[in-house]
Amino acid sequence: MRQIFFTFDSLKILQKLLGIVNKFPHRSWIEVDFERLEANVRNIKASLPEGVKYVCVVKADAYGHCMPQALVRFLKGGADIFAVANLYEASRVREIVSDKPVLVLSPILRQERNLVFEYGATPAVSSYNEAKAFSEMARERGKVLGIHIKLDTGMGRVGIWHANADEVIMQIKKLPNVKITGIFSHLSSADSDIEYTKQQVEIFKSVVQKHADNDMLIHLHNSAGLRYISVEKPFNAVRMGLLQYGINPHDDCGGYENLNLKPVLAFKSRIISIAEADGRKIASVCAGYADGVPSGFTSEACVLVGGKRCQIVGNVSLDECIINIENAPDAEVGDEVVFIGEQGDGEISLADYSRWTRRIPWETMVAIPRRVDRILK
Ligand SMILES: *Cc1c(COP(=O)(O)O)cnc(C)c1O
């Protein structure tokens, strides 16, 4: 399947390069504004103290924004290191970026360990045994492998539990063919529980204080944490995901005004028929749950037609959904419908759309399937 996806992507890129016009007009599509993406990264990076490294999180196809093309913009915007979830994604980054570290955030399967060497990736290590296995593999290859230590400071999932960290890190340091080039931890609820997050910060600092040396990258900030955890010693890197795509992880949507972030992604479709039902004028839109429009909208949910808000009504089907177009009486078949983005004087934010669909913004971004065209601006 992955091969097929890759071929599909390459074909699209090739078509774009050669200027071949797709004979199928777009029915439902997302627009990715790469100028904005690049500007967002540049602005975030510029807000960091001198010397702090920018770890650019590009997992899940750059949160659904088309990773290969996005990578070029991330590089221009100043990304220093790329972070992915797994080795397949690392291999995709390596097709485009050869001279930057690629950090694999999620645990690596035993069967995948050799691929770390093949793609020059940096694994995040969560146990002594894992580090030992990597050390042995590196020795067989006559190498020393750089690894990052993943600490669990309260997420309670993966990583070396902080209370055991001293001992485990000391043991890992004795292994001959791995070198700890970074220590990090993930904040479990930086967008919702600030007190808990502050405890995680203190726990992290106390472990790092004993083990960090000058060559190590020490990183804890995600997008939500950047709002209120100051980027100062011992931190010398931040990991940015959601924020670089122009979306505020906090529900109140405040706190990043200085960064002047702009949303990168728009999601659009078209009216395919108009009818009257129970005395109301309604339209059918050619995007259903197979296009990533989930069933189970709240009653506030609406789209834009002619810049005006129109409520989504009835059940979403596989290929279509229905809207009430009384606010847009001039609407015609073929007109553009905006689920996320700007149109005329109207705008629907990704945050609103996410709330109406009972999703978090991260989910919205990655839930728009391949059936929906990608227009890369
Ligand atoms: C996905 C991920 C991030 C990025 O998080 P955002 O909230 O999108 O900024 C950072 N660190 C780790 C370990 C992750 O898995």
The ligand as an SDF file (V2000), in Angstrom:
LIG
                    3D

 15 15  0  0  0  0  0  0  0  0999 V2000
    3.5610   14.8910   17.8210 C   0  0  0  0  0  0  0  0  0  0  0  0
    4.5810   15.2640   18.8200 C   0  0  0  0  0  0  0  0  0  0  0  0
    4.9360   16.6180   19.0080 C   0  0  0  0  0  0  0  0  0  0  0  0
    4.2190   17.7680   18.3350 C   0  0  0  0  0  0  0  0  0  0  0  0
    3.1470   18.1510   19.1240 O   0  0  0  0  0  0  0  0  0  0  0  0
    2.2500   19.4400   18.7790 P   0  0  0  0  0  0  0  0  0  0  0  0
    1.3030   19.4860   19.8970 O   0  0  0  0  0  0  0  0  0  0  0  0
    1.5760   19.1550   17.4800 O   0  0  0  0  0  0  0  0  0  0  0  0
    3.1730   20.5980   18.7230 O   0  0  0  0  0  0  0  0  0  0  0  0
    5.9550   16.8920   19.8870 C   0  0  0  0  0  0  0  0  0  0  0  0
    6.5960   15.9070   20.5570 N   0  0  0  0  0  0  0  0  0  0  0  0
    6.2690   14.6130   20.4110 C   0  0  0  0  0  0  0  0  0  0  0  0
    7.0020   13.5860   21.1820 C   0  0  0  0  0  0  0  0  0  0  0  0
    5.2540   14.2380   19.5500 C   0  0  0  0  0  0  0  0  0  0  0  0
    4.9220   12.9500   19.4250 O   0  0  0  0  0  0  0  0  0  0  0  0
  1  2  1  0
  2  3  1  0
  2 14  2  0
  3  4  1  0
  3 10  2  0
  4  5  1  0
  5  6  1  0
  6  7  2  0
  6  8  1  0
  6  9  1  0
 10 11  1  0
 11 12  2  0
 12 13  1  0
 12 14  1  0
 14 15  1  0
M  END
$$$$
